[in-house]
Amino acid sequence: MFDFRQLVRTHYDEFTPQEKTVADNFLEFPNHILEKNITNLAASFNVSRNSITRFCQRLGFDGYTELKYEFKKYLASTHTIDSQKTSLLSNMTSAYQEKLDEMVSLNTFSDADIYKFAQKIITNPSIKIVGTGKSLPVALQLKYHLQDLGIYGQFIDYIYLSKELDFAFNEQDLVIVYSVSGKSYATNAILQSAINKKSHVILITTARNLNLKVEQQFILPNVSHYNPYYLSNHMLLFVFNDLLYNAVSYQQNQ
């Protein structure tokens, strides 16, 4: 059974710049291999389908389909749990706790940042919340959280996707965007339209090095880095929503 990370690193110097883009994204967000077909992957990484195919072939596979099949087997082998020897509840709880601790130790944002964000939500009359694909439930949760507090925002997902989205935004909008990897074609198309109209864009993500001209980013830990258990990439985004809910509630009562 191959070690995917080591295999990519062994061949890394052989890759073209586009193939290195594929490699870097796979190493940071390996679950993309499980979740996306080659067309969606190419759009997300802003590379050609041929670059992905050549990347797979340099690793010794016929193409993306074979790599995906072998990667699924690899993950299955690394996530095998012996229920006779392991407390699933205890170990899963510990795995989540490690990520919660990492949320603090990363130090990418502070309480002050959250309260400042909460104040923007309270004072802005036009709130738009963006989430597509698997980030859609997270965006909806924030919409309902705020609704509980008497704050109403417009939810925007992929159904708004078109060649020209600028009509949907203006300079007064507070646009809250959820994207685990920052590589969603649909989300980024919506996000770019908000940027074009000079809206106040706040991005909640787990990606570290995004070159997006947003007003602020809240960067959360990436849970997909080969944990011994399957953890949802979106778990900490839901936790962030709860943090924000409490901050908004606190600010309203001051």
NORZI-V366327 format. One record per residue. SS is DSSP state (alpha for helix, beta for strand, coil for the rest). NEAR is the number of other ideal C-beta (glycine too) atoms within 10 Angstrom. Layout:
ss=SS near=NEAR
ss=SS near=NEAR
//
This chain:
ss=coil near=9
ss=coil near=13
ss=coil near=12
ss=alpha near=20
ss=alpha near=14
ss=alpha near=9
ss=alpha near=17
ss=alpha near=20
ss=alpha near=12
ss=alpha near=11
ss=alpha near=15
ss=alpha near=14
ss=alpha near=7
ss=alpha near=10
ss=coil near=19
ss=coil near=13
ss=alpha near=8
ss=alpha near=18
ss=alpha near=22
ss=alpha near=17
ss=alpha near=17
ss=alpha near=24
ss=alpha near=18
ss=alpha near=15
ss=alpha near=20
ss=alpha near=22
ss=alpha near=15
ss=alpha near=17
ss=coil near=22
ss=coil near=19
ss=coil near=19
ss=alpha near=20
ss=alpha near=19
ss=alpha near=11
ss=alpha near=13
ss=coil near=20
ss=coil near=11
ss=alpha near=17
ss=alpha near=11
ss=alpha near=16
ss=alpha near=22
ss=alpha near=21
ss=alpha near=17
ss=alpha near=21
ss=alpha near=22
ss=coil near=13
ss=coil near=20
ss=coil near=11
ss=alpha near=15
ss=alpha near=11
ss=alpha near=20
ss=alpha near=23
ss=alpha near=20
ss=alpha near=17
ss=alpha near=26
ss=alpha near=21
ss=alpha near=15
ss=alpha near=17
ss=coil near=21
ss=coil near=12
ss=coil near=19
ss=coil near=10
ss=coil near=15
ss=alpha near=21
ss=alpha near=13
ss=alpha near=14
ss=alpha near=23
ss=alpha near=17
ss=alpha near=11
ss=alpha near=19
ss=alpha near=18
ss=alpha near=12
ss=alpha near=11
ss=alpha near=19
ss=alpha near=16
ss=alpha near=10
ss=alpha near=9
ss=alpha near=14
ss=coil near=12
ss=coil near=7
ss=coil near=12
ss=coil near=6
ss=coil near=7
ss=coil near=5
ss=coil near=6
ss=coil near=12
ss=coil near=10
ss=alpha near=10
ss=alpha near=8
ss=alpha near=9
ss=alpha near=13
ss=alpha near=17
ss=alpha near=11
ss=alpha near=12
ss=alpha near=15
ss=alpha near=18
ss=alpha near=10
ss=alpha near=14
ss=alpha near=17
ss=alpha near=13
ss=alpha near=11
ss=alpha near=14
ss=alpha near=18
ss=alpha near=8
ss=alpha near=9
ss=coil near=12
ss=coil near=7
ss=coil near=13
ss=coil near=19
ss=coil near=9
ss=alpha near=9
ss=alpha near=8
ss=alpha near=13
ss=alpha near=19
ss=alpha near=16
ss=alpha near=14
ss=alpha near=22
ss=alpha near=21
ss=alpha near=15
ss=alpha near=17
ss=alpha near=21
ss=alpha near=17
ss=alpha near=9
ss=coil near=16
ss=coil near=9
ss=coil near=15
ss=beta near=21
ss=beta near=24
ss=beta near=21
ss=beta near=28
ss=coil near=29
ss=coil near=23
ss=alpha near=18
ss=alpha near=16
ss=alpha near=24
ss=alpha near=17
ss=alpha near=13
ss=alpha near=22
ss=alpha near=25
ss=alpha near=16
ss=alpha near=19
ss=alpha near=26
ss=alpha near=20
ss=alpha near=12
ss=alpha near=18
ss=alpha near=21
ss=alpha near=11
ss=alpha near=10
ss=coil near=15
ss=coil near=8
ss=coil near=16
ss=coil near=10
ss=coil near=22
ss=beta near=13
ss=beta near=16
ss=beta near=24
ss=coil near=18
ss=alpha near=16
ss=alpha near=8
ss=alpha near=17
ss=coil near=15
ss=coil near=11
ss=coil near=5
ss=coil near=8
ss=coil near=18
ss=alpha near=13
ss=alpha near=10
ss=alpha near=19
ss=coil near=22
ss=coil near=13
ss=coil near=9
ss=coil near=12
ss=coil near=21
ss=beta near=21
ss=beta near=28
ss=beta near=27
ss=beta near=27
ss=beta near=29
ss=coil near=27
ss=coil near=27
ss=coil near=21
ss=coil near=22
ss=coil near=22
ss=coil near=25
ss=alpha near=18
ss=alpha near=21
ss=alpha near=29
ss=alpha near=20
ss=alpha near=17
ss=alpha near=26
ss=alpha near=24
ss=alpha near=15
ss=alpha near=22
ss=alpha near=25
ss=alpha near=18
ss=alpha near=13
ss=coil near=18
ss=coil near=13
ss=coil near=23
ss=beta near=18
ss=beta near=24
ss=beta near=18
ss=beta near=22
ss=beta near=26
ss=beta near=23
ss=coil near=22
ss=coil near=19
ss=coil near=12
ss=coil near=8
ss=coil near=16
ss=coil near=5
ss=coil near=16
ss=coil near=10
ss=coil near=17
ss=coil near=14
ss=beta near=14
ss=beta near=19
ss=beta near=20
ss=beta near=18
ss=coil near=24
ss=coil near=19
ss=coil near=20
ss=coil near=22
ss=coil near=19
ss=coil near=13
ss=coil near=13
ss=coil near=15
ss=coil near=14
ss=coil near=14
ss=coil near=12
ss=coil near=17
ss=coil near=14
ss=coil near=19
ss=coil near=21
ss=alpha near=16
ss=alpha near=24
ss=alpha near=25
ss=alpha near=13
ss=alpha near=15
ss=alpha near=20
ss=alpha near=21
ss=alpha near=12
ss=alpha near=17
ss=alpha near=21
ss=alpha near=18
ss=alpha near=13
ss=alpha near=20
ss=alpha near=24
ss=alpha near=13
ss=alpha near=12
ss=alpha near=18
ss=alpha near=14
ss=coil near=6
ss=coil near=7
//
